[in-house]
Amino acid sequence: MRTLFKNARVFLPAGPADRIVTVEDGKITGILCSCDAGPEDIVIDCGGKYLAPGFVDIHVHGGGGYSAMSDKPEDILAMCNAHAQFGTTSILPTTLAAPMEAIKKAIEAIHTASKSPCDSTIIGVHLEGPCLAPAQAGAQSPDDLKIPAETDMTELLDVWPEGIKMMGVAPELPGSLELGELLASRGIVASVAHSNATYDQVFDAISHGFSDVTHLYSGCSGMIRVKSYRIPGVIEAGLNLDALTAQVIADGKHLPLTLLQLIYRCKGADKIILITDGLDYAAGHLVEGTVYRQLNGMETVYEDGVMKLLSREAFAGSVATMNRLVRNMCAAGIPMHEAVRMASENPADRIGAANKGRIAVGKDADLVVFDDNIDVQLVMSNGRIIKNELA
């Protein structure tokens, strides 16, 4: 049975255009200027709203009250389903620094969950740590940070060899460059994460397999002054080096609009990847001032639309959804079609998810309908409508 989307402003490479999109057997089968509906077709009138590719979140720790660190596959599915209601049709559950056995169990649970029907396709795992710099730990558990030279990371990578898509590592730690080479040899994106590295150390890391920066400006060293000399850090490397893509938490809290504009000027539309970095209670109901405990034991407080450490000295992660990120990029003056690309095509390409993140014939039918405010009204995942609030 064919589904036909009409009266839609469809996101194509050059920008939105009035088109009709047809879907059959979970795939996009046509992008047409005109098309007559058959008697058995399901016709969806988008009412002039936008039809975009489903969002792809490659850095998210939880949602709907559930954590990616859970050892229960049903919790992973619930987390992913919560984000799907806001347009995320592909997802990379992301682990935190924790005891090695806990990380292994989380990977196993994500792997098991990926084999079950889910509103948001689980396309693998993102390991954020545990090889992170203590000075930039943020909300990561300081007791569970590891030195690559002293830890066999293959025991994590081998839990689901084809499923580990990205790993965040501080490249200045002993053994990190060798780890970066190992990750690259396995087709895993090595990302500079929670790092106190200098610009030169990041530059060197590129030749050892590193190709991305985790949540630029957050958990990243910046320029310092040593006597008369200014020493740039991870932030400056992420902005300046074309070899690096940049993950950006555009929740409107971690980065003001002016910094979103600066990142855009430096990286362009093709090097920015929007991420929620969502914690357990993202995509759910939160109460202002409430303290929430993560599975790794870290306590955070919800205030002013973001999670903070109890000391209020740093953010602990966002509670954003992908549509909110796109909305904020548009508020920063970025063209909507480029903001959508940062939330769909770019992250899909970054982890090699070839059938995700774009509206093109033959690609998976992951589609989102939203209005000018980026409020999601319909979500289709792999050809299945999982939300429909169109009038």
Long-range contacts (C-beta under 8 A, 24 or more apart in sequence): 1-40, 1-41, 1-42, 2-29, 2-38, 2-40, 2-41, 2-42, 3-41, 3-42, 3-43, 3-44, 3-365, 3-380, 3-383, 3-385, 4-35, 4-37, 4-41, 4-42, 4-43, 4-44, 5-44, 5-46, 5-51, 5-367, 5-369, 6-35, 6-37, 6-43, 6-44, 6-45, 6-46, 7-45, 7-46, 7-47, 7-48, 8-46, 8-48, 8-49, 8-50, 8-51, 8-369, 9-46, 9-48, 9-49, 9-50, 9-51, 10-50, 10-51, 10-359, 11-50, 11-51, 11-52, 11-53, 11-337, 11-340, 11-359, 12-359, 14-337, 15-335, 15-337, 16-50, 16-336, 16-337, 19-51, 21-51, 21-359, 21-367, 23-365, 23-367, 23-380, 23-383, 24-383, 25-383, 26-364, 26-365, 26-382, 26-383, 26-384, 27-362, 27-363, 27-364, 27-365, 27-383, 28-359, 28-360, 28-361, 28-362, 28-363, 28-364, 28-365, 28-367, 29-361, 30-361, 31-359, 31-360, 31-361, 44-369, 44-378, 44-388, 44-390, 45-390, 46-369, 46-378, 46-390, 47-390, 47-391, 49-369, 49-370, 49-371, 49-377, 49-390, 50-336, 50-369, 50-370, 50-371, 51-359, 51-367, 51-368, 51-369, 52-87, 52-340, 52-344, 52-359, 52-367, 52-368, 52-369, 52-370, 53-340, 53-344, 53-345, 53-356, 53-357, 53-358, 53-359, 53-363, 53-366, 53-367, 53-368, 54-87, 54-88, 54-89, 54-90, 54-344, 54-356, 54-357, 54-366, 54-367, 54-368, 54-379, 54-380, 54-381, 55-86, 55-87, 55-88, 55-89, 55-90, 55-322, 55-323, 55-326, 55-343, 55-344, 55-368, 56-88, 56-89, 56-90, 56-91, 56-92, 56-123, 56-343, 56-344, 56-347, 56-348, 56-353, 56-356, 56-357, 57-83, 57-88, 57-90, 57-91, 57-92, 57-275, 57-276, 57-278, 57-322, 57-347, 58-91, 58-92, 58-94, 58-126, 58-165, 58-166, 58-247, 58-273, 58-275, 58-347, 58-350, 58-351, 59-92, 59-94, 59-126, 59-128, 59-166, 59-214, 59-215, 59-247, 59-275, 59-276, 59-277, 60-88, 60-91, 60-92, 60-93, 60-94, 60-275, 60-276, 60-277, 60-278, 60-282, 61-93, 61-94, 61-95, 61-96, 61-128, 61-277, 61-278, 61-279, 61-280, 61-294, 61-317, 62-278, 62-279, 62-280, 62-281, 62-282, 62-294, 63-278, 63-280, 63-281, 63-282, 63-283, 63-284, 64-281, 64-282, 64-283, 64-284, 65-280, 65-281, 65-284, 66-280, 67-279, 67-280, 67-294, 67-295, 68-93, 68-94, 68-95, 68-96, 68-106, 68-110, 69-95, 69-96, 69-98, 69-102, 69-103, 69-106, 69-294, 69-295, 69-296, 70-106, 70-109, 70-295, 71-102, 71-105, 71-106, 71-108, 71-109, 72-109, 73-109, 73-110, 73-112, 73-113, 73-116, 74-113, 75-109, 76-109, 76-110, 76-112, 76-113, 76-122, 77-113, 77-116, 77-118, 79-280, 80-113, 80-118, 80-119, 80-120, 80-122, 81-118, 81-119, 81-120, 82-282, 82-283, 82-284, 83-120, 83-276, 83-278, 83-282, 83-283, 83-321, 83-322, 84-118, 84-119, 84-120, 84-379, 84-381, 84-386, 84-387, 85-119, 85-283, 85-376, 85-379, 85-386, 85-387, 86-283, 86-321, 86-322, 86-323, 86-324, 86-376, 87-321, 87-322, 87-323, 87-368, 87-370, 87-376, 87-379, 88-120, 88-321, 88-322, 89-119, 89-120, 89-121, 89-356, 89-366, 89-367, 89-368, 89-379, 89-380, 89-381, 89-382, 90-120, 90-121, 90-123, 90-348, 90-353, 90-356, 90-357, 90-366, 91-120, 91-121, 91-122, 91-123, 92-122, 92-123, 92-124, 92-125, 92-126, 92-165, 92-166, 92-351, 93-122, 93-125, 93-126, 94-125, 94-126, 94-127, 94-128, 94-277, 95-125, 95-126, 95-127, 95-128, 95-129, 96-128, 96-129, 96-140, 96-141, 96-294, 96-296, 97-128, 97-129, 97-130, 97-132, 97-137, 97-140, 97-141, 97-144, 97-145, 97-146, 97-296, 98-130, 98-141, 98-144, 98-295, 98-296, 99-144, 100-130, 100-151, 100-155, 100-156, 102-295, 102-296, 103-127, 103-130, 103-156, 104-155, 104-156, 104-159, 107-156, 107-159, 107-160, 107-163, 107-164, 108-159, 108-160, 110-160, 110-163, 111-159, 111-160, 111-163, 114-163, 119-379, 119-381, 119-386, 120-381, 121-356, 121-364, 121-366, 121-381, 121-382, 123-165, 123-351, 123-353, 123-356, 124-160, 124-162, 124-163, 124-164, 124-165, 124-166, 124-351, 125-160, 125-163, 125-164, 125-165, 126-165, 126-166, 126-167, 126-168, 127-156, 127-164, 127-166, 127-167, 127-168, 128-167, 128-168, 128-193, 128-194, 128-214, 129-168, 129-169, 129-193, 129-194, 131-169, 131-170, 131-173, 131-176, 131-179, 132-168, 132-169, 132-170, 132-193, 132-194, 132-195, 132-219, 133-170, 133-172, 133-173, 133-194, 133-195, 133-196, 133-197, 135-196, 136-170, 136-194, 136-195, 136-196, 136-219, 136-220, 136-221, 137-194, 137-219, 138-194, 138-218, 138-219, 138-309, 138-314, 138-315, 138-316, 139-294, 139-298, 139-300, 139-307, 139-309, 139-314, 139-315, 139-316, 139-317, 140-194, 140-298, 141-296, 141-297, 141-298, 144-296, 147-173, 147-174, 147-175, 148-173, 148-174, 148-175, 148-176, 148-178, 148-179, 149-173, 149-174, 149-175, 149-178, 150-174, 150-175, 151-175, 153-179, 153-182, 154-182, 157-182, 157-183, 157-186, 157-188, 161-186, 164-188, 165-189, 165-351, 165-352, 166-190, 166-191, 166-212, 166-350, 166-351, 167-191, 168-192, 168-193, 168-194, 168-214, 169-193, 169-195, 169-210, 170-194, 170-195, 170-196, 170-197, 171-195, 171-197, 171-201, 171-202, 171-204, 171-205, 171-208, 171-210, 172-196, 172-197, 172-198, 172-201, 176-205, 177-204, 177-205, 177-208, 178-208, 180-205, 180-208, 180-209, 180-210, 181-208, 181-209, 182-209, 183-209, 184-208, 184-209, 184-211, 185-209, 187-352, 189-350, 189-351, 191-247, 192-220, 192-234, 192-237, 192-238, 192-244, 193-219, 194-219, 195-219, 195-220, 195-221, 195-234, 196-221, 196-233, 196-234, 197-221, 197-233, 197-234, 197-237, 198-231, 198-232, 198-233, 199-231, 199-232, 199-233, 199-234, 199-236, 199-237, 199-240, 202-233, 202-234, 202-237, 202-238, 202-241, 202-244, 203-237, 203-241, 206-241, 206-243, 206-244, 210-244, 211-243, 211-244, 211-245, 212-244, 212-245, 212-246, 212-247, 212-273, 212-350, 213-237, 213-238, 213-244, 213-245, 213-246, 213-247, 214-247, 215-247, 215-248, 215-249, 215-254, 215-275, 215-277, 216-246, 216-247, 216-248, 216-263, 217-254, 217-255, 217-259, 218-249, 218-254, 218-277, 218-315, 239-263, 239-266, 239-267, 240-266, 242-271, 244-271, 245-271, 245-272, 245-273, 245-346, 245-350, 246-271, 246-272, 246-273, 247-273, 247-274, 247-275, 248-272, 248-273, 248-274, 248-275, 248-342, 249-275, 249-276, 249-277, 249-318, 249-320, 249-325, 250-274, 250-320, 250-325, 250-326, 250-328, 250-329, 250-332, 251-276, 251-277, 251-305, 251-306, 251-318, 251-319, 251-320, 251-324, 251-325, 251-328, 252-305, 252-320, 252-324, 252-328, 252-331, 253-304, 253-305, 253-306, 253-315, 253-318, 254-306, 254-315, 254-318, 257-328, 257-331, 257-332, 260-328, 260-329, 260-332, 260-334, 261-332, 261-333, 261-334, 264-329, 264-332, 264-334, 269-334, 269-338, 269-341, 269-342, 270-341, 270-346, 271-346, 272-342, 272-346, 273-342, 273-346, 273-347, 273-350, 274-322, 274-325, 274-326, 274-329, 274-339, 274-342, 274-343, 274-346, 274-347, 275-325, 275-347, 276-318, 276-320, 276-321, 276-322, 276-325, 277-317, 277-318, 277-320, 278-317, 278-318, 278-319, 278-320, 278-321, 279-307, 279-316, 279-317, 279-318, 279-319, 281-307, 281-319, 282-318, 282-319, 282-320, 282-321, 283-319, 283-321, 284-319, 286-319, 323-368, 323-370, 323-374, 323-375, 323-376, 324-374, 326-374, 327-373, 327-374, 330-374
